[in-house]
Amino acid sequence: MTGRPKQKPLLSLKSWLFTPGTKSDRFARAAEAHADALVIDLEDAVAPSAKSEARAAAIAYLNTLPEDRLPCALRINSPQTKVGLDDLQALLDARAEPDYLVIPKCDSAGIISLVGNLLTEAEKSTEIIALIETVEAVAALEEIASHHPRPAAFLFGAADMAADLGAEAAWEPLLFTRSRLIQVGAMAGIVTLDSPYFNLSDEPGLRQETKAAANLGFHGKCAIHPGQIPTINEVLTPTEQEVEWARRVLEVNRQGVGSVDHQMVDEAIARRARRILARVRGRSS
């Protein structure tokens, strides 16, 4: 691989804005909305008749990415379909090198190995985000997390998962699968990103779900409209008080023993502090 460094560590990317590949004029809106990352979507947001158009637009944009641009991901169609293979081949043949490649219907470690090996052969430093959205994917999580190469992140797909389970696409019916994703991701050191909130007119609902996702352990949350980005950023950005607390904790931790705000500082507390600072500065301190 080329080893091109990422602009920002994955852990620091809180908000991910999905934009249809057919809407190239909207790609810049992710930065304007202050999203942490842009996701160009060639799958669900693109009609079958427009797949070729979207692919060409996405590759053209990715071919000319400046060094100071927003971190960018490309969601292709499933590599187990012809249109997905066409997406992948177009990327491999181009000079385009997105930061991340989102693989939908990621049901096995074999899919990640195949795509990862092809990216390596094409000398691309693009990392893989595994979209976990089927019951088969949940069953294969430990295999996916322990296999080489591992994905850089898990992305939870609520709508498809709900359809697979025959459940409502709401928080409580999908809590177990979200929790399972968090558990396996934490065990393997894999970043976890939560599904978009699909009701665009329900800002209180978005805020509530984003807080719940953060409390559960998700590192970031996806959006399908620029108007959702401010709420996601606000909820997932640590407060000044949290940042100050984290700095004090790590200072005490470096001294070996001690307490902060009458709480004993051990390694578990220090790990929480490092995670808070990683969200703010993009490094673990």
N, C-alpha and C positions, 0 to 999 in steps of 0.2 A: 504493500500500500504506500501511498504518497506520504502518509503521516502528517497531512495538513492539520494544524492544531485547531481545535474548536474555539470559536470566539468566546463562549461562555460555557462553564461546566453544566452538564445536564441537570444537576441538582438545583441549580439556581433558576431554571426556566419554569415559571409558575403558570403562565397562561399561554395556551396554544390555540391559535385561530385557524380553523379550517376554512379554506376558500376553494370554490370549484375551479378545476383546471380550465374550464371554458371562459372564466372571467379574469383574464390576465390583467385587465385594467384595475382589478381590485386587489392584486397581490400587494401593492404598496400600502393598502389600508391597514394591514396588520401592524406596521410600524407606526402609522398615524394614530392608531387606536392604543398604542403602547403595549401591544402584546409582546410577550417574551420570545415567541417563535411563530413562524408561519408554517402551516401545513397545506400544501397544494394537493387537492383531492382529485384523483382520477377514477375513484370507485363510486361510492353511493351518490355523490353529488352530480354525477355526469350520466346523462341518458345514453343508452347503448348506441344510438345513432351519432353521438357526439364524442365517442371515445377517441377516435383518431385526432380530431380537432384539439381536444383537451391535451392529449399526449404531446402533440407538436408544440402547443403553446407553453406547456410546462417545461419541456426540454429547452426551448428557445430562451425562456427566462433563466433557467438554471445554468445555461451556457455562459451567461454574461453577469453572474453574480459578483458584485464588488466585494472587496475584502472587509469593508465596514458595514456590510448588510446585516439584517436580522437573521438569526439562526433559522434554517429552513429544512423542512421535512417534505418528502414526497410520498403520498399514499398511492400505491399502485393497486391494480386489481389482483385478485388471488393468483399466485404463480401456478396454481393448479387449473387455471383456465387459459384458453388461447389468448384472450385479450390481456390477461395478466402477464403472460410470457412476452407478448408484444411490448408491453410497458417496460418490462425488465430489459429486454433486448435493446430497446431504444436508449435506455439509460446507459447500458454497458457500452454501446457504440458511440455515445456522445462524450464530449469533454466535461459535461455536467457532473458535478460532484456535490449533491446536497449533503447536509450534515447528517441527516437521518433518512432512512427508508422505512416506511410503515407497511408492514405485511399483514393484510387482513386474513381472517379465517386461519390463523396460525395455530394449527391443531397438533403439530408434532415438531420435535427437534430437527427432524430430517429436512423440513422446509427451510429452517434457518440455516442449516449447514449448507444446503444447496445454494441459497442466495448469497450467504457469506463467502463461500468459496468463489463464486462468480465475481463478486465485488473485489475480492483479493486479486484474482487473475486479471481483472481490468485495472488494477492498481488504484482503486478508489478507497478513500478513508471513511466513506459513508458507513455509519453504524445502523444497526437494525433495531427497530421498535416492533415488538410483537403485539399485534392486536388480538386480545383474548376476548372472544365473543361467541363461543360455542361451548356446549357441554363437553365435547371431546377435548377442547383446549384446556378446560379446567382440570380434566382428568390427567392431562399430560404436563401440567405445570412443573412438577418436580423434574421430569425428564428434560423439559425445555430449559429450566434454570441450571441444571447440572451439566448439560452437554456443551461441547465446544464446537463452534463459537457460541457464546451466550448472547442474548439480546441485550442492548444497552438499557432498555426500558420495557415494561409491560404497559399497554394501554387497554383499559377496560371498555368494552363495547356493550353498553347497556341495552340498546334497542334489540340487537340480534340475540343477545343472551336471553332476554325476556321472551322473545319469540321461540327460542329453542326450548326454554323451560315451560312454556305455556303460562308464564307469569305476567303480571302487570309490570310495565317499565317504570317502577317507582322505587324509592329507597329501600323500604323494608323487605319487599319480596326478593331483592337482589343483594341484601346485606351479607348473606353467607358467601356468595361468590366473590363479592368485593373483599371480604375479610380473608378468604382463601388466597386471593391474589396478593394482598398485602403481606400475609404470612410467608408465602413462598418467596416473594420479592425481597423481604427483609432478610430471610435466611441466606439468600444468595447475593445480597448487596445490589439488587437490581432496582432502579428507580421505577416508581409506579405513577401512572397518570390516569385520572378519572375521566369518565365519559362526559360528553357535553350534556348540558341541561337543555331540553328541547322546547320548552315553553318560553318563547321569546318575550312575551308580555308579562311574565311573572318574575320580577326582580327579587321580591322577598323569597320566593321559592328557590331561585338560583343562589341567593345568599345563604339560605339555610342548608342547601345541599352541599355547597362548597365548604361551609364550616364543618359539616358532618364528615365530608371526605378528608379534610385536614385532620380532624380528631381521630379518624380511623387510621391514618398514616400515609395517605396519598401525598405525593410531593408536588403534583401539579394538576391542573384541570383544563380540559379542552372547551372551546367555545365554537359556536356556529354563526355568531354575529358579532361585529365589532362592539356593539352596545353592551355585550356581556363582559368585556374585558375589564373595565374599571372595577366592577364588583369582585371578580375573581382576584385581581391584583390586590385590592384592599384587604380581602379576607386572608389571603395567603402570604402577605407581606408582614413580617414581624413588626410589632410596635417598637417605638424607641425604648420603652420600659423593658420589653423582652430582650432587645439587643444589649442594653446596659447590663441586665441580669446575666446574660450569657457571657459577656466579657468578664464580669466579676467571678463567675463560676470557673472559667478557664484559668483565670489568674490564681485562684485558690487551688485549683487542680494541679497547676504546675508546681505548687509548693508542697504537694503531697497530701496534706490533710487540712481540714477546715470546714467552715460552714458559710452559707450565704442566706440571709434572711431567716436565720434559725433553722435552716435545713442542711443536714450533713451532705457534703459534696463527695459522691463516689463516682465510679466510672460511668454508671448509667446516667447520672445527672450531667456529667461532662459530655456524654454523647449527644444528649438532647441540646446542650448549649452549642456544640459544634454544628448541629443541623440547623439551628436558628441562624447562626452566622453564615452558613453556606447559602442559605436562601437570600441573604442580603448582599453578600460580597462575592458569591460565586466561588468560595473556597472554604475549606474546613477549619481554617485558623490554626 
